[in-house]
Amino acid sequence: MSGSGKGSDRQRDIVRQLDELIDGWEPSLPIYSKELADLIGVSIRTLQNATPRTKGMSLHSYLRWKRLMAARQKLQHGAPSVKDAALESGFWHLGDFAQRYQKLFGELPSLTLRAARLRLAKRAKEIASDRESFA
């Protein structure tokens, strides 16, 4: 295997470790590149170089993308509110969150939540109807 192949494997391993850290990160805590690099055991530069080479975006953009995906998942599962989903995913500026969310997903977070609630209500109705037919 060539040296660049090892580098690619190493970079994928670094980003895998990054993903594990982020997936277990308490969203109310800030995320600092230096702290992530230290926890993974690499330099900040190595961490910053690994993300664009494996994910096609900067470390900062990748971390934001992961948080937006987490917020979307919360909304799709009927979060209590857009604000709750945003805050639980580490977004403190709700206007910025809504703007970035819309840019990435093509809809406002409130529309994602509304669709999830309609879907959940429909499913609840179906379950209630099924129970009635068994009674």
C-alpha positions as CSV (number, residue, x, y, z in Angstrom):
1,M,0.0,0.0,0.0
2,S,1.3,3.4,-0.9
3,G,2.0,6.2,1.7
4,S,-1.1,8.1,0.5
5,G,-3.3,5.1,1.1
6,K,-2.1,4.9,4.7
7,G,-2.7,8.6,5.1
8,S,-6.3,8.1,3.8
9,D,-6.8,5.2,6.2
10,R,-5.4,7.3,9.0
11,Q,-7.6,10.3,8.1
12,R,-10.7,8.0,8.0
13,D,-9.8,6.7,11.4
14,I,-9.4,10.2,12.8
15,V,-12.8,11.2,11.5
16,R,-14.3,8.0,12.8
17,Q,-13.0,8.9,16.2
18,L,-14.3,12.4,15.8
19,D,-17.7,11.1,14.9
20,E,-17.7,8.9,18.1
21,L,-16.8,11.9,20.2
22,I,-19.4,14.2,18.7
23,D,-22.1,11.6,18.8
24,G,-21.5,11.3,22.5
25,W,-20.9,15.0,23.2
26,E,-23.3,16.9,25.5
27,P,-24.9,19.5,23.2
28,S,-25.0,22.1,25.9
29,L,-21.1,22.1,26.0
30,P,-19.1,24.1,23.5
31,I,-16.9,22.1,21.0
32,Y,-13.3,23.3,20.6
33,S,-11.0,22.0,17.9
34,K,-8.1,21.8,20.3
35,E,-10.1,19.7,22.8
36,L,-11.2,17.4,20.0
37,A,-7.7,17.0,18.7
38,D,-6.3,16.4,22.1
39,L,-9.0,13.7,22.8
40,I,-8.2,12.0,19.5
41,G,-4.5,12.3,20.1
42,V,-3.6,14.4,17.0
43,S,-2.7,18.0,16.3
44,I,-5.4,20.5,15.4
45,R,-3.9,20.8,11.9
46,T,-4.1,17.0,11.4
47,L,-7.7,17.0,12.5
48,Q,-8.5,20.0,10.3
49,N,-6.8,18.3,7.3
50,A,-8.6,15.0,7.8
51,T,-12.2,16.3,7.6
52,P,-12.1,17.9,4.1
53,R,-10.2,14.9,2.7
54,T,-12.7,12.4,4.0
55,K,-15.9,14.5,4.3
56,G,-15.4,17.2,1.6
57,M,-15.9,20.0,4.1
58,S,-13.9,21.9,6.7
59,L,-13.9,20.7,10.3
60,H,-16.1,23.6,11.4
61,S,-18.6,23.0,8.6
62,Y,-18.7,19.2,9.3
63,L,-19.4,19.8,13.0
64,R,-22.2,22.2,12.1
65,W,-23.6,19.7,9.6
66,K,-23.6,17.0,12.3
67,R,-25.5,19.3,14.6
68,L,-28.0,20.2,11.9
69,M,-28.6,16.5,11.2
70,A,-29.1,15.8,14.9
71,A,-31.7,18.7,15.0
72,R,-33.5,17.3,12.0
73,Q,-33.7,13.9,13.5
74,K,-35.2,15.4,16.7
75,L,-37.7,17.4,14.6
76,Q,-38.7,14.3,12.5
77,H,-39.4,12.4,15.7
78,G,-41.7,15.1,17.0
79,A,-39.6,17.3,19.3
80,P,-41.6,19.5,21.7
81,S,-40.6,22.5,19.6
82,V,-38.1,23.9,17.1
83,K,-36.4,25.8,19.9
84,D,-35.9,22.6,21.9
85,A,-34.5,20.7,18.9
86,A,-32.1,23.6,18.2
87,L,-30.9,24.0,21.7
88,E,-30.6,20.3,22.3
89,S,-28.4,20.1,19.2
90,G,-26.1,23.0,20.3
91,F,-27.6,25.9,18.4
92,W,-28.1,29.0,20.6
93,H,-29.0,31.5,17.9
94,L,-32.4,30.4,16.6
95,G,-32.6,32.7,13.6
96,D,-29.1,31.5,12.4
97,F,-30.3,27.9,13.1
98,A,-33.5,28.3,11.0
99,Q,-31.5,29.9,8.2
100,R,-28.8,27.2,8.0
101,Y,-31.5,24.5,8.4
102,Q,-33.5,25.8,5.5
103,K,-30.4,26.2,3.3
104,L,-29.3,22.6,4.0
105,F,-32.7,20.8,3.9
106,G,-34.8,23.2,1.7
107,E,-37.5,23.8,4.3
108,L,-37.9,25.6,7.5
109,P,-37.5,23.5,10.7
110,S,-41.1,24.4,11.7
111,L,-42.3,22.6,8.5
112,T,-40.3,19.5,9.3
113,L,-41.8,19.5,12.8
114,R,-45.3,20.1,11.5
115,A,-45.0,17.2,9.0
116,A,-43.7,14.9,11.8
117,R,-46.6,15.8,14.1
118,L,-49.1,15.1,11.3
119,R,-47.5,11.8,10.6
120,L,-47.4,10.9,14.3
121,A,-51.1,11.9,14.7
122,K,-52.1,9.9,11.7
123,R,-50.2,6.9,13.1
124,A,-51.8,7.3,16.5
125,K,-55.2,7.4,14.8
126,E,-54.4,4.2,12.9
127,I,-53.4,2.4,16.1
128,A,-56.5,3.6,17.9
129,S,-58.6,2.3,15.0
130,D,-56.8,-1.0,15.1
131,R,-57.4,-1.4,18.8
132,E,-61.1,-0.7,18.3
133,S,-61.4,-3.3,15.7
134,F,-59.9,-5.9,18.1
135,A,-62.1,-5.0,21.0
